[in-house]
Amino acid sequence: MLILLLISYSCAVQQQQQQQQPVSYATQQESVNFQVFYDELSPYGQWVDYPSYGYVWLPDAQQNFSPYSTDGYWVDTEYGWTWVSDYKWGWAPFHYGRWDFDNYYGWFWVPDNQWGPSWVDWRSGNGYYGWAPMRPGMNNDQRYNDNNRDFDRWNFVRDRDFGRQDINRYYINRQENVTIINNSTVINNTYIDKSRNTTYISGPSRDNVQRATGRRINSVAVRDSNRPGQNLNKSQLQIYRPQVERTAVTGRKPIPSRISNMEEVKSAREKNAANPRNTAPIENNTRDQRPTQPNQQTERPRNQRQPGQKENQNQPRQQTQPVQPAQPQQPQQQVKPQQQPQQNERRRKDVQQQQQQQQQKQQAQPVQPQQQQVTPQPQLQIERQQQQQRRRQDRQEVKQQQQTERKVQQQQQAQPVEQKAQEPQAAPQQSQPPREQQQRRR
């Protein structure tokens, strides 16, 4: 019995060890070449003979598709941060080859034979993590420069939002990429895969991400799959990653079964509008449709909580604030209009009475406030008023004298001419008494 128990225990231990160790592709299948890419990706896109690159693949994706951005997320593995795509064809273009952009066709994929967790360049700084798909021919030694020429290729999120499965909701607007790139540095963390003789750029360290996000990051084990595709189950990522040869063993050059001509291929916009199956996943990528949550939080202080919680709390408040005060105000405005004319007349009468009282006080005591003042202006005003009164009196006296003179002249014209010659001086002084006139004659 003991022998049987020992044998069963040893068998169970061997099975566990076999499940934990990654299965090499050589034990599953024979070696493959580029023909596997040409055959497996043809149902999901078009192959084109592109100048300087050869055969490239154009995915039948939505108009705002962007590699390592649309319909996918990052998970931490022993190789570094690995991109898990929601597309059925994501096992190949996001782990082999490179991506490039054409103004007419949009994004296209150039195949290569080296597998990797992702082929992107990483940056960090000033509270952000960012990544950009490598161009064809780029590797660990050839990286993006800091000249901001390819700023629109970068995807940035706040460091506290990195590692989410719905990371496409937290992308920063690409208009801010230039300022973020100028305030960030390149991440040079690498992982050496001895089984494949390849070095990967692993991205930010798990410890730094845990400190930034405030949550624990669980590592996922990568396991080989026997057929094209990928599947993430809890702590394991099963993915098809064979060792690919550029040419076939027989020496025949691989070639796509159907090659589309440059003239026959529609532009990216026309192609996506005509294909109905591309309309469904557009809702997943919200960068181009509406402002993302991190963009709305840029105006808020940094000591707040996660952006997802803040937006969910603020949205209902914005809807209820204009409705609550409108309900009590409407009945009040309907009752008051009849009372307003009476109230206005009363106010006008009160104001008029107050003005009359003030005027009466000022007339009764006009000098008191002037005497209290220290400035010499009131004295000058008084003197000026006195001078004006004197001038008025003088003018009145002059007018009276002129009137008397006119009367005398009229009387003299009535008398004979001889009397005028004998009494030339008496005419202007007729108003004087007669005694004074006799004295002057003598």
URSULNOR-V131030 format. One record per backbone hydrogen bond with DSSP energy under -1.0 kcal/mol. NH is the residue of the N-H (numbers start at 0). CO is the residue of the C=O. E is the energy in kcal/mol with one decimal. If there is no record, write none. Layout:
nh;co;e
NH;CO;E
NH;CO;E
This chain:
nh;co;e
4;0;-2.4
5;1;-2.4
6;2;-2.3
7;3;-2.4
8;4;-2.4
9;5;-2.3
10;6;-1.9
11;7;-1.9
12;8;-2.0
13;9;-2.0
14;10;-1.9
15;11;-1.9
16;12;-2.1
17;13;-2.0
18;14;-1.8
19;15;-2.0
20;16;-2.0
28;24;-2.4
31;242;-1.1
35;32;-1.8
37;33;-2.1
38;34;-2.3
39;35;-2.1
40;36;-2.0
43;40;-1.1
44;41;-1.2
45;57;-2.0
47;55;-2.6
49;47;-1.1
49;53;-3.5
52;49;-1.2
53;49;-2.4
55;47;-2.8
56;108;-2.4
57;45;-3.0
59;43;-2.6
60;58;-1.7
64;61;-1.6
68;65;-1.3
69;65;-2.1
72;83;-1.7
74;81;-2.2
76;79;-2.0
79;76;-1.3
80;201;-2.3
81;74;-3.3
82;116;-1.8
83;72;-3.0
85;70;-2.6
89;86;-1.2
91;88;-1.3
94;91;-1.5
95;91;-2.2
97;109;-2.1
98;133;-1.6
99;107;-2.3
101;105;-2.4
105;101;-2.4
107;99;-2.6
108;56;-2.6
109;97;-3.0
115;94;-1.3
120;131;-2.6
122;129;-2.4
123;184;-2.3
124;127;-1.8
128;156;-2.5
129;122;-2.5
130;154;-1.8
131;120;-1.6
133;118;-2.1
137;134;-1.9
152;149;-1.5
153;150;-1.1
154;130;-2.4
156;128;-2.3
158;126;-2.1
160;157;-1.8
163;160;-1.1
168;165;-1.8
169;166;-1.9
171;155;-2.9
175;172;-2.0
176;173;-1.4
179;175;-1.9
180;176;-3.0
181;177;-2.1
183;180;-1.4
184;123;-2.9
186;121;-1.8
190;199;-2.4
192;197;-3.4
197;192;-1.9
199;190;-3.2
201;188;-1.3
208;204;-1.9
209;205;-2.3
210;206;-2.0
211;207;-2.2
212;208;-2.8
213;209;-1.9
219;75;-3.4
220;234;-2.6
222;236;-3.0
224;238;-1.7
230;237;-2.7
232;235;-2.7
235;232;-2.0
236;220;-3.1
237;230;-2.9
238;222;-2.5
239;228;-2.1
244;31;-3.1
247;251;-1.3
250;247;-1.2
259;46;-3.0
264;260;-1.7
267;103;-1.6
270;266;-2.6
271;267;-2.0
272;268;-2.0
273;269;-1.8
274;270;-1.1
277;274;-1.2
278;275;-1.4
282;279;-1.0
283;280;-1.1
289;285;-1.4
292;168;-1.3
295;291;-1.5
296;292;-1.2
299;296;-1.3
309;305;-1.6
310;306;-2.1
311;307;-1.5
312;308;-1.4
313;309;-1.9
314;310;-2.1
317;313;-1.9
319;315;-1.8
320;316;-2.0
323;319;-2.0
326;322;-1.0
329;325;-1.3
332;328;-1.8
333;329;-1.0
334;330;-1.2
335;331;-1.7
339;335;-1.2
342;338;-1.9
343;339;-2.3
344;340;-2.1
345;341;-2.2
346;342;-2.1
347;343;-2.2
348;344;-2.4
349;345;-2.5
350;346;-2.5
351;347;-2.5
352;348;-2.6
353;349;-2.2
354;350;-2.2
355;351;-2.5
356;352;-2.4
357;353;-2.1
358;354;-2.2
359;355;-2.3
360;356;-2.1
361;357;-2.2
362;358;-2.2
363;359;-2.3
364;360;-1.9
370;366;-2.4
371;367;-1.9
379;375;-1.6
380;376;-1.9
381;377;-2.1
382;378;-2.5
383;379;-2.4
384;380;-2.2
385;381;-2.3
386;382;-2.6
387;383;-2.3
388;384;-2.1
389;385;-2.4
390;386;-2.4
391;387;-2.1
392;388;-2.3
393;389;-2.7
394;390;-2.4
395;391;-2.3
396;392;-2.5
397;393;-2.5
398;394;-2.2
399;395;-2.2
400;396;-2.4
401;397;-2.3
402;398;-2.1
403;399;-2.2
404;400;-2.4
405;401;-1.9
406;402;-1.9
407;403;-2.3
408;404;-2.3
409;405;-1.9
410;406;-2.0
411;407;-2.4
412;408;-1.8
413;409;-1.1
414;410;-1.3
420;416;-1.4
421;417;-2.3
422;418;-2.4
431;428;-1.0
436;432;-1.0
437;433;-1.9
438;434;-2.0
439;435;-1.9
440;436;-1.7
441;437;-2.2
